[in-house]
Amino acid sequence: MSRKRTALVTAGIAAGAVAGGVIGRTVLNSRRRPDPEADERLSELPPEDLGPVRSFDGTELAVRAAGDPSKPTIVFVHGFSLDMTTWHYQWTGLSDRYRCVLFDFRSHGRSARAAAGDLSPLAFGHDLAAVLRAVRDKPVLLVGHSMGAMSILAMAETQPELFGDPVAGVVFVGSAASDLVRGAFGSVTELLRPRLGSLRQAAGRVNRLRRYVLSSPADVAQLIARATQFGPDASPHLVRYVVGLAARAPSEVWTDGLAGLMELDLRHAVRHIAVPAMVLVGEQDRMTPPSSSVALASELPKGRLEVIPGAGHFPMMEAHEEFNRRLASFAAEVLRPRRSRRKSA
């Protein structure tokens, strides 16, 4: 096999290593079926600007909101190399019933670059805690996707007192308590382990492969995106959009940030989430397969598992109507007025 061919294949495999993001361009639907999402304005932001919110080290975070402030609050937490707009269908579909709060992690989206370059999982957990402080003391439901779900676990490790008050419930989407990146890499993880250098050097190689894929022939990059990230019926518009977000992420997210996720194990933090928790996973999720979600749900003190048929790693976008239905049902349960909850108890 030629060196160029080997590099293309390696890059294609490494494309599956994104914990919540993608690094190729979209696969065009060969059948040219109509795309019902083609005109959706995915980049639209919630109307209220609540930022900047300062995290523990002074990093300024972009925070937006939609919905009546007197309504129960849902805080949405995005995945690796993405931003708050991946929750487009949730804030537009649920803000008539809930106060929807969205934010960008440090060095992601519209937030500032990380102060002192701290892109560790614990720093992401502190970012989330800072947003919760900005929301103040009202009960909230946290909804985290992929790395965003891991940041909830990171926050539980350092600030377990937040679960119960203000956090009344948690939804984990396409995530696991450990081996998030290793599961995505598959056998490639072993090739990038410390025997070939530090974890940061390994992540640097992934970043170089990412850039290589983005400059590859379109058919190679497109196959990577759809094959590793999405269900078979995903909208081409959604695939293109998510790919674009991940491609625009700063290089340090792909080096320092990815290095922090490698071999991350937060199973010990799961016990701190003693509030109702729902684990949602797409039936066709190849990044964090249903088996990982089964394990996470079984470890949560009050966990339950729900599978969304046909969806891949982005069920909140691919199957947004079904996702919103299940999320709203769970939110109605955990965000009931406290008096009602005491009576039912």
ABEGO torsion letter per residue (X at the ends): XBAAAAAAAAAAAAAAABBGBBABBBBBBAAGBBBAAAABBAABBBABBAOBBBBAAGBBBBBBBBEBAABBBBBBBBBBGBBAAAAAAAAAAAAAABBBBBBBBBGBEABBBBBGGBABAAAAAAAAAAAAAAAEABBBBBBBBEAAAAAAAAAAAABAAABGOABABBBBBGBBABGAAAAAAEAAAAAABAAAEBAAAAAAAAAAAAAAAAABBAAAAAAAAAAAABBAABBAAAAAAAAAAAAABBAAAAAAAAAAABGBBAAAAAAABABBBBBBBBAABAABBAAAAAAAAAABAABBBBBBBGBBABAAAABAAAAAAAAAAAAAAAABBAAAAAAAX
